[in-house]
Amino acid sequence: MKLGIVGLPNVGKSTLFNAITNAGAQAANYPFCTIEPNVGVVAVPDSRLDKLAEMYEPDKYTPATIEFVDIAGLVKGASKGEGLGNKFLSNIREVDAIVHVVRCFENDDIVHVDGSVDPARDIETINVELILSDIEILERRIDKTKKMIKADKKYQQELEFFERVKEALDNGRSARSVSCTEEEAELLASVSLLTNKPIIYAANMSDGDFLGGVENNPYFAAVKKIADEEGAAVLPICAETEAEIADMEPDEKKMFLADMGLEESGLDRLIKAGYALLGLISYLTAGKQEVRAWTITKGTRAPQAAGKIHSDFERGFIRAEVIAYDDLIACGSMAAAKEKGLVRSEGKEYVMQDGDIVLFRFNV
């Protein structure tokens, strides 16, 4: 999974990126500090994997990973090449989902590119640029579809759908806000529209807001209202706090977060929000050789899940030997679970569940 961190200059993007990836991306108090997108790969925290590692004492421990891309700050006119313009937009096109960092804190020492803190205006600035870029791309697709209709009338429905999406864009709405049938959603996905990407609004607040209650921050309320209208996710976060805890030991980090009334770090919450947004789950493989988490889309059947490990596993799939994580932990060992009949043999139609521990049988 690849998440692109975007936002206006000086909203805390690079500070957040540094904190969650420890990648050392440059962060400074001036616009366009980030020019080339920085990329950081982090392990997805999973306590289930830790428990399995205790049980099996494996030679290798491999968690699922998530890639964060810190994309340059955007300014008005990016769709027409202002600032880093087209480069910024092409970098967003390559990610699975967008984390839009929105400034929700006051600080006279950190210059806002527009001179004041106004989350609704900031969100609109970025959304307008993404929409303008999408209109240009969609117009090209509509022209192409019109030419195809001359040869085959079956493309008429496709044209009508794309014109409906364009109407939404012309009215300042994102492509993801357009209601679609399953077939139309597939059609929409075939056009690389930026506003069709799932989005998480990361409301960057001060640590005091967490102590006083994030709901009392009027800037956060403004972001939540916009997110609710769009059907987008919203996540309160403090980039400065994430930077502080990045190098702490686990116990120290836990105590620090507890003092702020938090159970999880911003990174953990961001990853969970990203998984939920993209409809992702993890299945697990466990043994002395390796304990590992594999990321798949919810609804994936067993052979396709096996193909994540190796294409031969999918091609020669025979069956999957499956046990639910909770059942294995309750039994204490795989042998005890087998004695109780909790290890199931599943065929090609089995839909994988989050936390399934699997051994795939195959023959090629």
N, C-alpha and C positions, 0 to 999 in steps of 0.2 A: 504494500500500500504506500502510495506517495502523496503526501499532503503538502500543498504549496502555501507558505505563510506570506500573506500580502497585506498591504495597508498603505496609507499615506506616509511620507517621510516623518521620522521622529515620533512614531506612536508606540515604539517599544518592540518592534518586530525582531530586530537583531538581538536585543537583550533577551527576549524570550527564546529565540533560536539557540543562542549560546548556552542558556541555562539548561534547556532540555536535551541538548546534544553534546555539550561540552566540546563543541567543535572549534571554538575560538574564532568565530566569525567576528570581523571588526564591527564594533558598535560605537558610535560617536554622535555628538549633538550637532549634526549638520545634515542637510538633505543629500541623498544619493551616496551615502556612505557605502551602501551595498550596490555594486554595479553588476558583477557577475553573480549569478545565483549560487549561494553557498549550499552545500548538501551535507546532511548529517544522518547517519543510520543509527537508530537506537533499538535496544531490545524491548520487546513488549513484556511488561511485568506480568507474571502469571504464577500465582501461589501454588496452583495445581502442579506445575512443572517442578517447583521446588520440593513438593512432597514426594513426587515420583523419584526425584534425584536422591532423596533420603532413603527411599525404599530399595532402589536398584544400585546405588553407588556407581553410576555409569562412567565409562571412560570419556564420554563426550556429552556436553550439555548444550543444547541448541534451542534457544527461544525463538519465537517468531520475531520478525523485525519490521520496523516502519521507517520510511524515509521522509525526512522533513527537508523541504527546499525553501530557503530564505530568498525571496524574490525582491528585487529593487523596489523602493518606494515609488508610487505612481503619483502623477500630478494631472491637473486638468489639461486636456488636449493630447493625452497619450495615444488615443486612437488615431490622431492625425500626426503622430511622430514627436510630440512635445516630450521633454525630459528624455527618458530612455524608451518611451513610446512602444514601438513595435516589438522591441526586444523583450520588454516586460510582458506584453501580451502573449508572445510566443512561448515564454517560459511557463505561463499559467496553463497554456494549452496542453502541456505535457503531464500535468498532475491529475490524480484521481479525484481529489476534492480540495476545496479552498478553505484555509483558516484565515479569516479576515480579521486582523487585529485592529480594534477600534479604541482610540484613546478616551478613557473615562476618568481621568484624574487631572487635577490642577497642579502645575508646577512652573513657577515663573522662570526657573533656571533652564527649563527645556523648551526651546522655541517650537511653537506649532507653525507649520508651513502656511496656514491661513490666518495666523495671529490670534486665534481663540479656540477654546475647546467646544466642539459642537458635533457630537457623534452622528446625528441625523444627516447633517451636511456632509460629513466625511464619507459616510456610507454612500450617499447619493453621488458624490464625486467619482468614486470608484465604479459604482454600478453603471453610471452614465457612460463611462469610457468602455466598459465591457459590453454594454448594449450597443453602442455605436459600432464597435468592432464586429459584433454578431450580425448587425443589420447588413453590413457590407458583405459578409460571408454568405448570409442567407439570400441576399439579392442575386448573387452569382448562381446559387443552387436553384433558385426559382427560374432564372433565365434558362438554365440548362434543362430543367423539367419542362418548360414551355416548348422547347425545341423537340424534346422526346415525345410530347403529346402529338405533334404533327405526324409522327410515324406510328404511334400506338396510343389510343385513347385511354388505356388502362392507367396512365399516369395522371389523369385528371384529379382523382382523389388525393394523390400525393401533393399536387399543386395547391389544391384547396386547403390542405392541412398546413403546408408551409406558409401560405398567405395568412392563415389564422395566427401562426406563430409570429410572423412579421408584424401583424397588427398589434399584438401584445408588446413587442419590442418598441414599436413606434410610439406606444402609449407609456413607455418608461417602465414596463414590467419585464421581469426576467423570463427566459424560455422555460425554466423549471416551474413557473407558476401556471403554465398552460396545462389544462386537464387533457390527458391523453388516454387512448385505449392502449392495450399492450402492443398492438401492431404499430400504432403511431409513435409510442415511446421508442421502439426499435428504429423507426424511421428518423426520429429526432436525434437519436444517438449516432446515426450515420453522418450527421453534420457536426463538425467540431465546434459547437457553440460554447463560449465561456460561461454564459449565464445559465447553462443547463447543468453545470457541475454542481454537485452537492456542496453546501457551504456551512461552516461553523463560524459564528461571530464570536471572537474572543474579546470580551470586554476587559481591557487592561485597566485595573483600578489600583489604588494605593492599598498598602497593608492595613491601614486604618479602617478602610471600608469593610474588610473582612471581620475585623474586631467589632465594628459598629453595626454590621449587618448589611450585606450587599444591596438588599432591597431598598435601603435608605438612600442609595446613590441615585440622584435623578438622571445622570448620564446613562447608567445601567438600565434604568426603566425605559429610556428612549430607544436603546438598542434592542431590548427585549420586545418592545412593541413592534419594531420593524421585522424582527426575526419571526414573531408569531404570525404577522401578516403574510410573510413569504413562505411559511412552513419550514423555516430554517432552524438549525440548532443554535443555542447561545450558551456561552460558557464564561462565567466570571473567573478572572485570573489576575494574578499580580506578577508581572514579569520580574520585578525587583526581588520579590520573595523567592521566586523560582531560581534566580541567580544566587541568592544567599544559601539555599539548601542544596544546590547542585553538587557540592563537594563534601557534604556532611555524611557521617556514618549513618547507617539505617536507623539505629536507635535514637540518635541525636535528631535526625530528620523527623522521626515520628513524634518526638516530644515537642519540637518546634511547631509542627503542624497542629498538634493538639492544642497548644497555647492559642493558636489562631482560630480554633473551632473547626479545623479541617481534618478529615480522616485520610485523605489522599492528596498527593501532590498534583499540581496543575498538569504535569506530563501524564500521569495515570488517568486523570479525568479527560484529558484531550484525546488520548488513545481510545478510551472507551467510547467517547462521543464519535470518533472517527469510524470505529468498527460498526457502531449502531447505524451511523449515517450511510455507510456503504453496504450494510447488510452482511457483515463478515462474522465468521465464527472460527474457532480453532479446534482441530482434532489433535490427538496426541499419540505418539508412538513411544514405547518404553521397553528397555531391556538393558542388559549389562553394557552392551556396546554403545548405546546412545539413548538419551531421553530428549525428545524433540517435539516442538509445537509446529503445526502446519496450518496456514491460514487459507480458508476457502470461503466461498460465498454461501450464505444460507440457502438451503434447497439443493445443494450439490449431492449427487448420488455417489455411491461407493466407488464404482470404477473410475469416475472422473477425479474423485478425491485421491485414489491410488495413483492416478496419473501425475499428481503433484510431486510424488516421490520420484517416479520414473515412468516414461511413456510405456515401457514394457509391462509395468504393473497394470496399466489400464488395458493394453492390448490383449494380455493373456489372463485377465482377471477371472478367477474361479469363485472365490468367496471372501468375505471379510469376517474375521473373528473379532467381535466387538464386546466391550464391557463399559458401562458408564463409570466415569471417574469416581463418583460417590460410592458406588458398589465395591469397587476395588479397594478403596481406602477403608471402608467398613470391614471388609474381609481380612485386610492386612497383607494379603499376598495373592498372586494370580492362581496358585495351586488351590488355596482355600476357596477362591471365587469359582473355580471350575467344579470343585466338589459340590458346591451349592447350586450349580447349574446356572450361574449368572453370566457366563461367557456365551454369547449368542453367535450363531452362524448366519450371516446375512448375505443375500444375493445381490444381483445387479440393480434391482429396483430400490434398494435400501437408501433412504435419505439420511445423510450424516447429521449428527446432533453435536452441539457444542459440548466439548469435554469428553467425547467418545475416545476410548483408548482402543487402538485397532492394530491387528496383525493381518496384512493382506496376503492371501494365497493366490499365486498366479503361475501360469505355465506358458512359455513361449518357445 
